[in-house]
Amino acid sequence: MHLSSYIRRWPIALLVAAAILGVVILGMTKAPAATPTQTGMPPSVPVSVATASRADVPVRLSALGSVVAFNTVTVRPRVDGQLMPVDVFDRGGVTRLARGAVVTLDNQIDQATGTVRVKAVFDNRDHALFPSQFVNVQMLADTRRAQLVVPAAAIQEGPQGAFVYTVSDGKAAVRPITVDQIEGERASIAKGLDAGDVVITDGIDRLRAGSRVEVAH
C-alpha cells in the first residue's frame, strides 16, 4: 500500500466515526422520559376533593304521620317564644309538600310504640295536603353553629371505625375521625379534622395509605 493512498483514507474514516458519534448523541437526547410504571412507581390515582369548613348544621327529628283537617287551631309557642318548624314530605320522603309549625306536644309516651304524639299546623295554600294522607315529617329541633363539615361521600368505615382520606404532599393519608351527625349530603365532624383540611370524595375505591393522587379540576 502506498503512503499517499493511506493518507487519503484517513479523512473518510474520521467522517464515518463522526457520523456514528452524532447518531449516538442524537439518540441520547431523544430518549423518552420514564413513566411511573417503568420506574417501578404506581401511577397516580385521579381523585376529587373538598375542603373541610365551618357551617351551621340543623338538627332534625324525623317521624311518620297522617294529615287531619282542622277548622281552627290554637298556636302555642315554645318556652323561648319560637315555634318549632315542621317540614312535610311525600311518602317517598323526597318532595317537600308543605312547611308549618308544631302547636302541641303530648307529654306522654305511647308504651306500645315508644312514640310521642305531635300536632302541627300548615297553611296548605296550594292544597298539597289532604285528610288521611300519609306523610313523612321532619322537625327542626335545633341548629348547631359553626360545625366542622365535609361531604358525606368522604366518610368511610373500617375495622377501627370511621375515617377519611386526606391529601398531603400529593399522597393519600388515612385520618380517623368521629362523626357527629350526617345531614343530607353533609357530615359534621366532632374530632379528627381541622378547617382547611382537604379530604377525598371520589376515587376512594382505588386508594390506600400513601397512594399518589392527582386532583381532578
N, CA, C and O of each residue as an XYZ file, in Angstrom:
868
protein
N       0.854     -1.198      0.000
C       0.000      0.000      0.000
C       0.887      1.245      0.000
O       1.834      1.348      0.780
N       0.572      2.169     -0.870
C       1.332      3.421     -0.919
C       0.922      4.346      0.206
O      -0.226      4.338      0.651
N       1.859      5.132      0.652
C       1.606      6.059      1.752
C       0.538      7.084      1.376
O      -0.284      7.461      2.211
N       0.549      7.547      0.087
C      -0.424      8.565     -0.325
C      -1.841      8.021     -0.255
O      -2.760      8.739      0.138
N      -2.036      6.736     -0.639
C      -3.363      6.132     -0.561
C      -3.816      5.992      0.872
O      -4.998      6.200      1.144
N      -2.949      5.651      1.802
C      -3.273      5.504      3.225
C      -3.709      6.828      3.816
O      -4.646      6.899      4.612
N      -2.991      7.900      3.400
C      -3.314      9.214      3.941
C      -4.676      9.665      3.462
O      -5.429     10.278      4.218
N      -5.020      9.353      2.145
C      -6.296      9.782      1.620
C      -7.469      9.109      2.344
O      -8.557      9.683      2.385
N      -7.284      7.908      2.915
C      -8.385      7.215      3.569
C      -8.671      7.728      4.987
O      -9.757      7.488      5.516
N      -7.744      8.407      5.588
C      -7.942      8.907      6.945
C      -9.142      9.862      7.080
O      -9.937      9.704      8.007
N      -9.290     10.838      6.189
C     -10.463     11.712      6.331
C     -11.785     10.955      6.249
O     -12.738     11.280      6.957
N     -11.839      9.915      5.359
C     -13.065      9.137      5.247
C     -13.360      8.409      6.550
O     -14.508      8.377      6.993
N     -12.355      7.834      7.160
C     -12.521      7.133      8.429
C     -12.968      8.079      9.532
O     -13.805      7.727     10.364
N     -12.398      9.295      9.532
C     -12.785     10.268     10.547
C     -14.235     10.699     10.367
O     -14.958     10.889     11.345
N     -14.667     10.856      9.084
C     -16.043     11.248      8.840
C     -17.019     10.172      9.283
O     -18.064     10.497      9.847
N     -16.716      8.902      9.048
C     -17.577      7.809      9.494
C     -17.685      7.787     11.007
O     -18.774      7.619     11.555
N     -16.551      7.958     11.684
C     -16.550      7.958     13.149
C     -17.380      9.109     13.699
O     -18.105      8.949     14.680
N     -17.268     10.281     13.055
C     -18.047     11.429     13.498
C     -19.530     11.197     13.301
O     -20.335     11.586     14.148
N     -19.912     10.556     12.173
C     -21.313     10.273     11.919
C     -21.877      9.320     12.957
O     -22.989      9.525     13.444
N     -21.122      8.271     13.308
C     -21.569      7.323     14.329
C     -21.737      8.001     15.675
O     -22.707      7.736     16.386
N     -20.803      8.875     16.037
C     -20.893      9.593     17.301
C     -22.115     10.494     17.330
O     -22.778     10.599     18.362
N     -22.431     11.159     16.194
C     -23.603     12.022     16.124
C     -24.882     11.247     16.322
O     -25.788     11.736     16.998
N     -24.997     10.039     15.752
C     -26.187      9.215     15.935
C     -26.353      8.829     17.388
O     -27.469      8.849     17.908
N     -25.260      8.476     18.060
C     -25.317      8.096     19.481
C     -25.792      9.258     20.331
O     -26.647      9.086     21.199
N     -25.239     10.450     20.086
C     -25.628     11.634     20.862
C     -27.075     11.990     20.597
O     -27.805     12.330     21.529
N     -27.521     11.918     19.309
C     -28.902     12.229     18.977
C     -29.866     11.270     19.651
O     -30.920     11.679     20.140
N     -29.503      9.987     19.676
C     -30.351      9.005     20.340
C     -30.462      9.256     21.827
O     -31.519      9.026     22.414
N     -29.389      9.724     22.449
C     -29.416     10.010     23.882
C     -30.316     11.205     24.196
O     -31.015     11.209     25.209
N     -30.298     12.206     23.335
C     -31.100     13.401     23.626
C     -32.580     13.172     23.382
O     -33.400     13.882     23.964
N     -32.961     12.211     22.546
C     -34.357     11.967     22.228
C     -34.961     10.794     22.982
O     -36.060     10.351     22.649
N     -34.272     10.289     23.978
C     -34.811      9.172     24.761
C     -36.057      9.626     25.511
O     -36.012     10.674     26.155
N     -37.173      8.887     25.460
C     -38.417      9.297     26.135
C     -38.259      9.257     27.644
O     -37.501      8.456     28.193
N     -39.005     10.155     28.306
C     -38.964     10.196     29.773
C     -39.598      8.934     30.343
O     -40.583      8.420     29.813
N     -39.021      8.452     31.420
C     -39.524      7.232     32.051
C     -40.867      7.501     32.706
O     -41.033      8.518     33.379
N     -41.808      6.622     32.522
C     -43.122      6.722     33.151
C     -43.048      6.135     34.548
O     -42.110      5.398     34.854
N     -44.048      6.454     35.431
C     -44.039      5.876     36.777
C     -43.989      4.362     36.767
O     -43.350      3.760     37.630
N     -44.669      3.721     35.785
C     -44.658      2.261     35.727
C     -43.270      1.736     35.403
O     -42.841      0.737     35.980
N     -42.531      2.416     34.452
C     -41.199      1.987     34.082
C     -40.216      2.144     35.227
O     -39.247      1.389     35.319
N     -40.451      3.122     36.108
C     -39.548      3.328     37.234
C     -39.959      2.507     38.446
O     -39.319      2.604     39.494
N     -40.995      1.712     38.333
C     -41.438      0.885     39.456
C     -42.414      1.584     40.363
O     -42.846      0.989     41.351
N     -42.793      2.836     40.077
C     -43.748      3.575     40.902
C     -45.155      3.386     40.357
O     -45.339      3.448     39.141
N     -46.164      3.157     41.208
C     -47.547      3.014     40.719
C     -48.045      4.340     40.179
O     -47.614      5.390     40.657
N     -48.947      4.329     39.187
C     -49.485      5.583     38.644
C     -50.343      6.308     39.667
O     -50.885      5.701     40.591
N     -50.456      7.626     39.482
C     -51.290      8.431     40.377
C     -52.760      8.087     40.186
O     -53.198      7.771     39.080
N     -53.515      8.152     41.277
C     -54.946      7.868     41.242
C     -55.696      9.190     41.095
O     -55.537     10.075     41.937
N     -56.511      9.350     40.044
C     -57.303     10.587     39.914
C     -58.399     10.639     40.975
O     -59.142      9.673     41.148
N     -58.502     11.746     41.676
C     -59.476     11.879     42.768
C     -60.129     13.252     42.709
O     -59.611     14.186     42.096
N     -61.278     13.346     43.363
C     -61.942     14.627     43.602
C     -61.836     14.932     45.092
O     -61.853     14.019     45.918
N     -61.729     16.188     45.430
C     -61.502     16.569     46.822
C     -62.460     17.679     47.237
O     -63.111     18.308     46.402
N     -62.531     17.902     48.546
C     -63.296     19.009     49.121
C     -62.544     19.477     50.361
O     -61.737     18.739     50.926
N     -62.811     20.684     50.770
C     -62.127     21.272     51.912
C     -63.059     21.313     53.117
O     -64.194     21.778     53.013
N     -62.585     20.831     54.250
C     -63.372     20.890     55.482
C     -63.567     22.354     55.881
O     -62.623     23.144     55.857
N     -64.799     22.705     56.245
C     -65.106     24.094     56.568
C     -66.126     24.165     57.698
O     -66.716     23.156     58.087
N     -66.322     25.371     58.213
C     -67.282     25.600     59.288
C     -68.628     26.031     58.710
O     -68.680     26.854     57.796
N     -69.720     25.473     59.246
C     -71.062     25.832     58.789
C     -72.071     25.485     59.875
O     -71.792     24.669     60.754
N     -73.251     26.112     59.809
C     -74.334     25.788     60.727
C     -75.011     24.496     60.273
O     -75.273     24.316     59.083
N     -75.294     23.602     61.216
C     -75.885     22.304     60.893
C     -77.224     22.170     61.609
O     -77.268     22.238     62.837
N     -78.317     21.980     60.869
C     -79.621     21.792     61.509
C     -79.737     20.403     62.127
O     -79.208     19.428     61.593
N     -80.432     20.325     63.251
C     -80.717     19.046     63.904
C     -82.205     18.778     63.728
O     -83.041     19.484     64.291
N     -82.530     17.753     62.942
C     -83.925     17.474     62.617
C     -84.373     16.158     63.231
O     -83.600     15.207     63.343
N     -85.643     16.125     63.626
C     -86.282     14.914     64.117
C     -87.201     14.397     63.028
O     -88.033     15.143     62.513
N     -87.063     13.132     62.674
C     -87.888     12.546     61.619
C     -89.004     11.715     62.233
O     -88.821     11.083     63.273
N     -90.176     11.720     61.572
C     -91.329     10.970     62.082
C     -92.265     10.646     60.932
O     -92.113     11.156     59.822
N     -93.229      9.795     61.216
C     -94.295      9.453     60.272
C     -95.606     10.013     60.799
O     -95.791     10.125     62.011
N     -96.510     10.364     59.903
C     -97.782     10.913     60.369
C     -98.828     10.895     59.291
O     -98.571     10.494     58.156
N    -100.023     11.340     59.661
C    -101.135     11.436     58.719
C    -101.770     12.808     58.863
O    -101.718     13.427     59.925
N    -102.365     13.268     57.782
C    -102.950     14.603     57.744
C    -104.391     14.557     58.250
O    -105.178     13.696     57.858
N    -104.717     15.512     59.136
C    -106.078     15.655     59.662
C    -106.507     17.097     59.446
O    -105.747     18.023     59.730
N    -107.733     17.292     58.939
C    -108.238     18.641     58.675
C    -108.689     19.303     59.966
O    -109.369     18.672     60.775
N    -108.314     20.594     60.180
C    -108.736     21.380     61.324
C    -109.459     22.627     60.829
O    -109.069     23.233     59.831
N    -110.521     23.000     61.545
C    -111.185     24.265     61.228
C    -110.456     25.431     61.883
O    -110.166     26.440     61.239
N    -110.164     25.279     63.167
C    -109.424     26.310     63.899
C    -108.390     25.617     64.780
O    -108.573     24.471     65.190
N    -107.308     26.327     65.062
C    -106.259     25.791     65.931
C    -105.800     26.891     66.872
O    -105.927     28.078     66.575
N    -105.274     26.483     67.992
C    -104.662     27.402     68.938
C    -103.159     27.207     68.892
O    -102.667     26.120     69.194
N    -102.428     28.236     68.520
C    -100.975     28.134     68.377
C    -100.315     28.420     69.709
O    -100.526     29.478     70.302
N     -99.518     27.480     70.178
C     -98.819     27.628     71.446
C     -97.313     27.696     71.184
O     -96.743     26.732     70.674
N     -96.666     28.788     71.511
C     -95.239     28.921     71.246
C     -94.413     28.093     72.227
O     -94.903     27.638     73.260
N     -93.132     27.913     71.863
C     -92.215     27.239     72.771
C     -91.894     28.171     73.934
O     -92.328     29.322     73.965
N     -91.130     27.654     74.886
C     -90.766     28.454     76.059
C     -90.014     29.712     75.640
O     -90.181     30.770     76.248
N     -89.166     29.595     74.578
C     -88.387     30.752     74.148
C     -89.165     31.653     73.193
O     -88.606     32.599     72.638
N     -90.467     31.362     72.997
C     -91.292     32.218     72.171
C     -91.267     31.886     70.700
O     -91.897     32.593     69.913
N     -90.561     30.831     70.286
C     -90.483     30.463     68.887
C     -91.217     29.151     68.638
O     -91.272     28.279     69.505
N     -91.780     29.026     67.440
C     -92.434     27.791     67.049
C     -91.434     26.857     66.388
O     -90.569     27.295     65.631
N     -91.558     25.557     66.680
C     -90.664     24.580     66.076
C     -91.092     24.333     64.631
O     -92.203     23.856     64.399
N     -90.231     24.647     63.649
C     -90.606     24.440     62.245
C     -90.780     22.966     61.919
O     -90.091     22.107     62.469
N     -91.714     22.687     61.016
C     -92.003     21.322     60.583
C     -92.090     21.296     59.060
O     -92.771     22.124     58.456
N     -91.394     20.336     58.443
C     -91.493     20.116     57.009
C     -92.183     18.787     56.760
O     -91.867     17.785     57.401
N     -93.125     18.783     55.825
C     -93.850     17.565     55.469
C     -93.422     17.130     54.068
O     -93.446     17.921     53.125
N     -93.029     15.855     53.949
C     -92.582     15.295     52.680
C     -93.543     14.199     52.218
O     -94.329     13.670     53.005
N     -93.466     13.876     50.952
C     -94.328     12.825     50.409
C     -93.948     11.460     50.971
O     -93.029     11.353     51.783
N     -94.649     10.423     50.542
C     -94.429      9.072     51.067
C     -92.979      8.605     50.856
O     -92.419      7.891     51.688
N     -92.392      9.015     49.747
C     -91.007      8.628     49.476
C     -89.987      9.452     50.228
O     -88.801      9.121     50.215
N     -90.423     10.535     50.896
C     -89.512     11.366     51.667
C     -88.621     12.233     50.808
O     -87.567     12.673     51.268
N     -89.018     12.495     49.557
C     -88.181     13.258     48.627
C     -88.735     14.666     48.402
O     -88.005     15.649     48.528
N     -90.009     14.760     48.073
C     -90.620     16.048     47.725
C     -91.264     16.687     48.951
O     -92.092     16.072     49.623
N     -90.871     17.937     49.237
C     -91.491     18.638     50.359
C     -92.844     19.180     49.919
O     -92.951     19.875     48.909
N     -93.875     18.851     50.692
C     -95.232     19.252     50.363
C     -95.642     20.545     51.044
O     -96.386     21.341     50.470
N     -95.162     20.763     52.265
C     -95.576     21.959     52.996
C     -94.625     22.206     54.158
O     -93.887     21.321     54.588
N     -94.669     23.440     54.652
C     -93.887     23.808     55.843
C     -94.825     24.463     56.832
O     -95.604     25.349     56.482
N     -94.737     24.007     58.093
C     -95.603     24.543     59.135
C     -94.862     24.661     60.450
O     -93.648     24.860     60.478
N     -95.623     24.533     61.568
C     -95.034     24.680     62.892
C     -95.772     23.792     63.885
O     -96.970     23.548     63.740
N     -95.056     23.314     64.887
C     -95.638     22.480     65.939
C     -96.546     23.340     66.815
O     -96.191     24.458     67.190
N     -97.733     22.797     67.137
C     -98.658     23.528     68.014
C     -98.845     22.829     69.352
O     -99.035     23.495     70.370
N     -98.795     21.498     69.373
C     -98.910     20.772     70.636
C     -97.993     19.571     70.627
O     -97.717     18.979     69.583
N     -97.523     19.223     71.820
C     -96.656     18.065     72.004
C     -97.166     17.273     73.195
O     -97.217     17.784     74.313
N     -97.543     16.024     72.953
C     -98.078     15.188     74.026
C     -96.990     14.925     75.059
O     -95.841     14.668     74.701
N     -97.344     14.987     76.322
C     -96.355     14.753     77.381
C     -96.302     13.301     77.828
O     -95.629     12.980     78.807
N     -96.997     12.428     77.130
C     -96.967     11.004     77.455
C     -96.438     10.197     76.271
O     -96.729     10.493     75.113
N     -95.660      9.177     76.593
C     -95.106      8.302     75.563
C     -96.004      7.088     75.399
O     -96.400      6.456     76.378
N     -96.320      6.771     74.158
C     -97.127      5.578     73.869
C     -96.265      4.349     74.158
O     -95.283      4.095     73.461
N     -96.642      3.586     75.195
C     -95.841      2.445     75.614
C     -95.799      1.334     74.559
O     -94.841      0.564     74.503
N     -96.827      1.257     73.738
C     -96.882      0.192     72.727
C     -95.920      0.461     71.575
O     -95.315     -0.468     71.038
N     -95.775      1.729     71.193
C     -94.940      2.066     70.031
C     -93.681      2.832     70.389
O     -92.770      2.951     69.569
N     -93.622      3.355     71.610
C     -92.460      4.149     72.014
C     -92.401      5.497     71.330
O     -91.316      6.054     71.162
N     -93.538      6.034     70.933
C     -93.589      7.304     70.210
C     -94.315      8.360     71.021
O     -95.001      8.058     71.997
N     -94.150      9.607     70.596
C     -94.829     10.750     71.212
C     -95.687     11.418     70.148
O     -95.237     11.609     69.018
N     -96.916     11.772     70.500
C     -97.829     12.401     69.554
C     -97.532     13.903     69.456
O     -97.439     14.600     70.466
N     -97.388     14.376     68.232
C     -97.112     15.795     67.965
C     -98.132     16.311     66.965
O     -98.475     15.625     66.003
N     -98.617     17.534     67.202
C     -99.534     18.164     66.259
C     -98.893     19.422     65.706
O     -98.245     20.178     66.431
N     -99.084     19.637     64.401
C     -98.536     20.819     63.737
C     -99.594     21.411     62.827
O    -100.545     20.729     62.445
N     -99.427     22.686     62.478
C    -100.384     23.384     61.624
C     -99.676     23.855     60.355
O     -98.521     24.281     60.380
N    -100.425     23.761     59.221
C     -99.891     24.162     57.920
C    -100.926     25.017     57.193
O    -102.127     24.779     57.323
N    -100.475     26.000     56.437
C    -101.398     26.834     55.667
C    -102.050     26.042     54.539
O    -103.241     26.207     54.274
N    -101.275     25.177     53.870
C    -101.777     24.330     52.783
C    -102.441     25.170     51.690
O    -103.516     24.819     51.203
N    -101.807     26.267     51.310
C    -102.404     27.167     50.322
C    -102.490     26.538     48.935
O    -103.393     26.858     48.162
N    -101.548     25.640     48.616
C    -101.583     25.024     47.287
C    -102.314     23.688     47.294
O    -102.327     22.980     46.287
N    -102.934     23.333     48.445
C    -103.742     22.114     48.565
C    -102.933     20.836     48.285
O    -103.449     19.872     47.718
N    -101.676     20.849     48.688
C    -100.839     19.657     48.518
C    -101.167     18.597     49.571
O    -100.863     17.419     49.383
N    -101.791     19.016     50.682
C    -102.158     18.086     51.751
C    -103.664     17.839     51.724
O    -104.448     18.734     51.409
N    -104.048     16.621     52.058
C    -105.467     16.278     52.127
C    -105.686     15.297     53.274
O    -104.744     14.602     53.655
N    -106.902     15.210     53.845
C    -107.172     14.362     55.009
C    -106.790     12.905     54.772
O    -106.986     12.354     53.689
N    -106.236     12.301     55.826
C    -105.816     10.895     55.852
C    -104.602     10.619     54.959
O    -104.255      9.461     54.728
N    -103.968     11.654     54.467
C    -102.762     11.469     53.655
C    -101.603     11.017     54.538
O    -101.396     11.566     55.621
N    -100.842     10.012     54.078
C     -99.682      9.532     54.820
C     -98.470     10.350     54.402
O     -98.198     10.488     53.210
N     -97.735     10.897     55.378
C     -96.610     11.785     55.065
C     -95.411     11.463     55.969
O     -95.545     10.818     57.009
N     -94.249     11.931     55.539
C     -93.037     11.912     56.347
C     -92.803     13.310     56.897
O     -92.954     14.299     56.180
N     -92.438     13.391     58.158
C     -92.323     14.676     58.843
C     -90.900     14.861     59.365
O     -90.285     13.936     59.895
N     -90.398     16.089     59.199
C     -89.111     16.464     59.778
C     -89.290     17.746     60.566
O     -89.810     18.738     60.055
N     -88.848     17.716     61.826
C     -88.961     18.879     62.699
C     -87.568     19.411     63.013
O     -86.666     18.651     63.365
N     -87.404     20.716     62.883
C     -86.131     21.355     63.195
C     -86.061     21.588     64.698
O     -86.671     22.521     65.221
N     -85.312     20.730     65.387
C     -85.231     20.822     66.845
C     -84.174     21.812     67.310
O     -84.314     22.427     68.367
N     -83.109     21.966     66.513
C     -82.017     22.835     66.942
C     -81.127     23.127     65.738
O     -81.231     22.471     64.701
N     -80.257     24.114     65.889
C     -79.241     24.425     64.883
C     -77.904     24.562     65.589
O     -77.738     25.412     66.464
N     -76.968     23.735     65.214
C     -75.630     23.780     65.807
C     -74.750     24.713     64.986
O     -74.570     24.524     63.783
N     -74.215     25.709     65.648
C     -73.480     26.753     64.959
C     -72.015     26.375     64.742
O     -71.390     25.720     65.576
N     -71.492     26.807     63.601
C     -70.063     26.714     63.276
C     -69.505     25.304     63.467
O     -68.453     25.119     64.078
N     -70.221     24.324     62.941
C     -69.749     22.945     62.991
C     -68.779     22.681     61.837
O     -68.905     23.268     60.763
N     -67.817     21.799     62.071
C     -66.884     21.408     61.018
C     -67.566     20.375     60.123
O     -67.943     19.300     60.589
N     -67.724     20.699     58.841
C     -68.477     19.824     57.947
C     -67.627     19.443     56.735
O     -66.760     20.197     56.294
N     -67.907     18.241     56.210
C     -67.310     17.738     54.977
C     -68.411     17.020     54.197
O     -69.438     16.680     54.786
N     -68.240     16.779     52.904
C     -69.223     15.986     52.175
C     -69.352     14.583     52.762
O     -68.355     13.955     53.119
N     -70.583     14.102     52.857
C     -70.802     12.771     53.428
C     -70.116     11.688     52.607
O     -69.787     10.625     53.133
N     -69.895     11.955     51.306
C     -69.240     10.967     50.442
C     -67.810     10.682     50.872
O     -67.251      9.652     50.497
N     -67.207     11.572     51.653
C     -65.825     11.362     52.094
C     -65.732     10.372     53.250
O     -64.656      9.830     53.506
N     -66.827     10.127     53.948
C     -66.800      9.284     55.139
C     -66.689      7.809     54.742
O     -67.467      7.314     53.926
N     -65.722      7.124     55.324
C     -65.522      5.696     55.095
C     -65.571      4.957     56.433
O     -65.294      5.538     57.482
N     -65.923      3.682     56.385
C     -65.974      2.859     57.594
C     -64.943      1.736     57.492
O     -64.864      1.054     56.470
N     -64.162      1.546     58.541
C     -63.156      0.493     58.583
C     -63.257     -0.284     59.874
O     -64.125     -0.002     60.699
N     -62.378     -1.265     60.065
C     -62.410     -2.070     61.297
C     -62.253     -1.229     62.558
O     -62.771     -1.587     63.615
N     -61.539     -0.110     62.446
C     -61.307      0.741     63.610
C     -62.291      1.893     63.711
O     -62.152      2.750     64.584
N     -63.294      1.926     62.821
C     -64.278      2.990     62.874
C     -64.219      3.883     61.644
O     -63.651      3.515     60.616
N     -64.818      5.065     61.769
C     -64.912      5.983     60.637
C     -63.566      6.635     60.352
O     -62.764      6.865     61.258
N     -63.333      6.930     59.069
C     -62.104      7.609     58.670
C     -62.344      8.314     57.333
O     -63.331      8.056     56.644
N     -61.426      9.204     56.988
C     -61.427      9.847     55.673
C     -60.013      9.783     55.122
O     -59.047      9.598     55.864
N     -59.908      9.941     53.802
C     -58.608     10.104     53.162
C     -58.360     11.594     52.983
O     -59.181     12.303     52.402
N     -57.222     12.064     53.487
C     -56.818     13.443     53.257
C     -55.666     13.459     52.258
O     -55.032     12.434     52.007
N     -55.406     14.630     51.695
C     -54.314     14.789     50.728
C     -53.203     15.579     51.382
O     -53.418     16.678     51.894
N     -51.997     15.001     51.360
C     -50.829     15.665     51.934
C     -49.625     15.376     51.050
O     -49.250     14.220     50.854
N     -49.021     16.434     50.518
C     -47.839     16.304     49.651
C     -48.093     15.374     48.471
O     -47.222     14.595     48.084
N     -49.302     15.463     47.898
C     -49.624     14.669     46.722
C     -49.909     13.209     46.995
O     -49.972     12.409     46.062
N     -50.085     12.841     48.265
C     -50.361     11.458     48.623
C     -51.592     11.370     49.530
O     -51.941     12.324     50.226
N     -52.237     10.205     49.504
C     -53.410      9.976     50.343
C     -52.969      9.520     51.735
O     -52.073      8.688     51.876
N     -53.611     10.077     52.749
C     -53.326      9.693     54.128
C     -54.630      9.350     54.829
O     -55.645     10.017     54.626
N     -54.601      8.317     55.648
C     -55.788      7.890     56.390
C     -55.904      8.710     57.662
O     -54.949      8.809     58.432
N     -57.080      9.302     57.884
C     -57.311     10.120     59.084
C     -58.529      9.587     59.837
O     -59.650      9.759     59.359
N     -58.354      8.949     60.992
C     -59.503      8.515     61.798
C     -60.302      9.730     62.271
O     -59.727     10.759     62.626
N     -61.628      9.602     62.274
C     -62.485     10.719     62.664
C     -63.628     10.224     63.539
O     -63.909      9.028     63.612
N     -64.276     11.174     64.200
C     -65.506     10.910     64.929
C     -66.609     11.743     64.291
O     -66.536     12.972     64.272
N     -67.638     11.065     63.767
C     -68.742     11.748     63.090
C     -69.802     12.135     64.111
O     -70.262     11.306     64.895
N     -70.182     13.414     64.087
C     -71.237     13.880     64.987
C     -72.605     13.494     64.426
O     -73.398     12.844     65.107
N     -72.879     13.898     63.180
C     -74.126     13.528     62.530
C     -73.988     13.735     61.029
O     -73.125     14.480     60.566
N     -74.855     13.061     60.278
C     -74.916     13.221     58.831
C     -76.274     13.798     58.487
O     -77.307     13.212     58.809
N     -76.271     14.946     57.833
C     -77.494     15.648     57.450
C     -77.488     15.810     55.937
O     -76.803     16.682     55.404
N     -78.259     14.959     55.241
C     -78.277     15.022     53.793
C     -76.929     14.623     53.208
O     -76.432     13.524     53.455
N     -76.347     15.525     52.431
C     -75.062     15.251     51.790
C     -73.887     15.794     52.583
O     -72.750     15.762     52.112
N     -74.152     16.294     53.789
C     -73.077     16.828     54.626
C     -72.942     16.026     55.909
O     -73.923     15.504     56.439
N     -71.710     15.937     56.400
C     -71.442     15.272     57.670
C     -70.692     16.243     58.567
O     -69.724     16.868     58.135
N     -71.134     16.372     59.812
C     -70.419     17.209     60.775
C     -69.456     16.331     61.558
O     -69.812     15.238     62.000
N     -68.251     16.814     61.721
C     -67.166     16.041     62.324
C     -66.880     16.564     63.723
O     -66.619     17.752     63.910
N     -66.930     15.671     64.700
C     -66.670     16.063     66.090
C     -65.182     16.076     66.414
O     -64.725     16.884     67.222
N     -64.425     15.176     65.781
C     -63.000     15.073     66.114
C     -62.252     14.424     64.956
O     -62.785     13.541     64.284
N     -61.021     14.860     64.724
C     -60.155     14.224     63.733
C     -59.764     15.094     62.566
O     -58.803     14.781     61.863
N     -60.500     16.209     62.331
C     -60.202     17.106     61.221
C     -60.158     18.548     61.701
O     -60.711     18.890     62.746
N     -59.495     19.377     60.924
C     -59.460     20.811     61.170
C     -59.970     21.540     59.929
O     -59.913     21.010     58.819
N     -60.461     22.744     60.126
C     -60.894     23.558     58.991
C     -59.720     23.769     58.044
O     -58.617     24.106     58.476
N     -59.961     23.570     56.752
C     -58.904     23.707     55.760
C     -58.302     22.392     55.323
O     -57.614     22.346     54.303
N     -58.538     21.316     56.061
C     -58.047     20.000     55.640
C     -58.729     19.595     54.337
O     -59.926     19.826     54.163
N     -57.979     18.996     53.431
C     -58.502     18.560     52.134
C     -58.811     17.077     52.199
O     -57.920     16.265     52.447
N     -60.071     16.716     51.978
C     -60.495     15.315     52.039
C     -60.883     14.836     50.644
O     -61.328     15.623     49.808
N     -60.710     13.549     50.404
C     -61.011     12.954     49.105
C     -62.450     12.465     49.116
O     -62.882     11.785     50.046
N     -63.192     12.824     48.058
C     -64.610     12.462     47.976
C     -64.920     11.473     46.860
O     -65.976     10.840     46.879
N     -64.020     11.324     45.886
C     -64.267     10.426     44.760
C     -62.949      9.782     44.344
O     -61.888     10.401     44.429
N     -63.031      8.513     43.888
C     -61.824      7.766     43.561
C     -61.277      6.992     44.740
O     -60.155      6.486     44.700
N     -62.083      6.901     45.799
C     -61.628      6.312     47.060
C     -61.385      4.813     46.934
O     -60.510      4.272     47.610
N     -62.155      4.129     46.068
C     -62.053      2.674     45.986
C     -60.688      2.201     45.507
O     -60.365      1.023     45.658
N     -59.886      3.074     44.941
C     -58.562      2.688     44.446
C     -57.440      3.144     45.364
O     -56.264      2.997     45.031
N     -57.794      3.693     46.507
C     -56.791      4.288     47.385
C     -56.360      3.356     48.504
O     -57.072      2.434     48.902
N     -55.182      3.636     48.980
C     -54.683      3.086     50.236
C     -53.721      4.116     50.807
O     -53.342      5.059     50.111
N     -53.331      3.954     52.036
C     -52.443      4.929     52.665
C     -51.152      5.049     51.872
O     -50.492      4.046     51.602
N     -50.792      6.262     51.501
C     -49.563      6.512     50.769
C     -49.724      6.521     49.266
O     -48.751      6.774     48.555
N     -50.930      6.252     48.746
C     -51.139      6.276     47.297
C     -50.894      7.675     46.750
O     -51.309      8.665     47.352
N     -50.220      7.755     45.609
C     -50.042      9.015     44.928
C     -51.362      9.395     44.263
O     -52.001      8.557     43.626
N     -51.775     10.663     44.409
C     -53.072     11.090     43.879
C     -52.885     12.267     42.947
O     -51.939     13.045     43.067
N     -53.813     12.372     42.017
C     -53.872     13.505     41.089
C     -55.253     14.125     41.212
O     -56.252     13.490     40.874
N     -55.316     15.347     41.688
C     -56.586     16.010     41.944
C     -57.205     16.458     40.629
O     -56.568     17.167     39.850
N     -58.445     16.048     40.380
C     -59.158     16.435     39.162
C     -59.651     17.867     39.308
O     -60.077     18.276     40.388
N     -59.595     18.620     38.231
C     -60.057     20.018     38.238
C     -61.238     20.180     37.311
O     -61.771     21.282     37.178
